[in-house]
Amino acid sequence: MTERITVVKIGGNVIDDAAALKRFLGEFAALPGAKILVHGGGKLATRLAERLELEVRMVEGRRITDKGMLDVVTMVYAGLVNKQIVAGLQAAGCNAIGLSGADGNIVTARRRAPEPVDFGFVGDIERVDHKLLGRLLDAGLVPVFPAIMHDGRGTLLNCNADSVASAVALGAARLAPTDLIYCFEKRGVLRDAEDEGSVIREITAATYPPLKADGTVSKGMIPKIENALRAVEKGVRSVTIRSAERLADDSGTTIR
């Protein structure tokens, strides 16, 4: 059994940049110990949908996933993007295996209720098979998850990659001490959004409310930090938010 597990999530800003992705995968492959990668999809799904003359609809930045769009995101996220990442990791000496939630029934989700907004085939995570996850890690494999899950009844679902990473990390935490790293375009949570040097080094359940109240933490960073705090409360050792270009160092904002 592994002594520690690191779960890393990358977004589309890395996936859409071939050079940045190659550099990131090299650093990820070099991380010590057992590890798991969760990735978003980037802009390719939108470009492909437009070429297929499918309507791309967003509500508050979230994609409406009708049947046609579900086909596109499955092909792109669980197919092309996932396999490009797995191939890149193999080239970096990391024995990776790409898995949707349906593979091995490793992650199941439920379709989100249609009220107040019907997002279509969008799911919320229900269960992670931590025992299967443990067997894969014990075999020396590095699981790579897109955000395509299933409901256990034959339907694929498009899920939020941040939520997938949190759920997978909680599953991993049942096996060994687990750290979750969210990589995005900034160096961390910034006290001043215009100053990359103003990284807040640590946020806790006690220090977060004042940061939210005075607007230091706002918009899309609010659910990210609140999800991180819940993950820590439920058993993940720490959650760090940092730049994908600084994966290997101890920079960024750590949620404890």
HUFENRA-V574639 format. One record per residue. N is the residue number from 0. OMEGA is omega in radians with two decimals (* if undefined). Layout:
n=(N:N)
omega=(OMEGA:OMEGA)
//
This chain:
n=(0:1:2:3:4:5:6:7:8:9:10:11:12:13:14:15:16:17:18:19:20:21:22:23:24:25:26:27:28:29:30:31:32:33:34:35:36:37:38:39:40:41:42:43:44:45:46:47:48:49:50:51:52:53:54:55:56:57:58:59:60:61:62:63:64:65:66:67:68:69:70:71:72:73:74:75:76:77:78:79:80:81:82:83:84:85:86:87:88:89:90:91:92:93:94:95:96:97:98:99:100:101:102:103:104:105:106:107:108:109:110:111:112:113:114:115:116:117:118:119:120:121:122:123:124:125:126:127:128:129:130:131:132:133:134:135:136:137:138:139:140:141:142:143:144:145:146:147:148:149:150:151:152:153:154:155:156:157:158:159:160:161:162:163:164:165:166:167:168:169:170:171:172:173:174:175:176:177:178:179:180:181:182:183:184:185:186:187:188:189:190:191:192:193:194:195:196:197:198:199:200:201:202:203:204:205:206:207:208:209:210:211:212:213:214:215:216:217:218:219:220:221:222:223:224:225:226:227:228:229:230:231:232:233:234:235:236:237:238:239:240:241:242:243:244:245:246:247:248:249:250:251:252:253:254:255)
omega=(-3.11:-3.11:3.13:-3.13:3.06:3.06:-3.12:3.07:3.04:-3.13:-3.06:-3.14:3.07:-3.08:-3.10:-3.11:-3.03:-3.13:3.13:3.14:3.13:3.12:3.13:-3.10:3.07:3.13:3.12:-3.13:-3.09:3.12:3.14:3.04:3.13:-3.09:-3.12:3.13:3.04:-3.09:2.99:-3.02:-3.10:-3.03:-3.05:-3.14:3.12:3.14:3.14:3.12:3.13:3.09:3.11:3.12:3.01:3.13:3.08:-3.09:3.13:3.02:-3.12:3.09:-3.12:-3.05:2.94:-3.05:3.02:-3.04:3.13:3.13:3.08:3.09:-3.10:-3.08:3.08:3.13:-3.06:-3.04:-3.08:3.13:-2.98:-3.07:-3.13:-3.09:3.03:3.12:3.12:3.13:3.11:3.11:3.08:3.12:3.13:3.10:-3.10:-3.05:-3.03:3.06:-3.13:-3.06:2.86:3.11:-3.12:-3.10:-3.10:-3.08:-2.96:3.09:3.06:-3.13:3.03:3.14:-3.09:3.12:-3.07:3.12:0.01:3.11:3.09:-3.13:3.12:-3.08:3.11:-3.05:3.01:-3.01:3.10:-2.99:3.01:3.12:-3.06:3.13:3.08:3.08:3.12:3.14:3.10:3.14:3.12:3.11:3.13:3.14:3.10:3.14:3.09:-3.05:2.84:-3.13:3.10:-3.11:3.09:-3.08:-3.14:-3.13:3.04:-3.11:3.04:-3.10:3.08:-3.07:3.07:-3.05:3.07:3.14:3.09:-3.13:3.14:-3.13:3.12:3.12:3.11:3.05:3.13:-3.12:3.06:-3.12:-3.05:3.05:-2.99:3.05:-3.14:3.12:3.01:3.11:3.05:-2.92:-3.13:-3.13:-3.12:3.03:-3.02:3.04:3.06:-3.04:-3.11:-3.06:-3.12:3.13:-3.06:-3.11:3.02:-2.97:-3.09:3.05:3.10:3.10:-3.13:-3.07:-3.08:-3.06:3.10:3.12:3.09:-3.08:-3.10:3.06:3.09:3.03:-3.08:3.05:-3.02:3.13:-3.12:3.13:3.14:-3.12:-3.14:3.04:3.13:3.13:3.10:3.13:3.11:3.14:-3.06:3.03:3.05:-3.03:3.10:3.03:3.13:3.08:-3.06:3.09:3.07:3.13:-3.10:-3.09:-2.98:-3.11:-3.07:3.14:3.08:-3.14:3.14:3.08:-3.13:*)
//
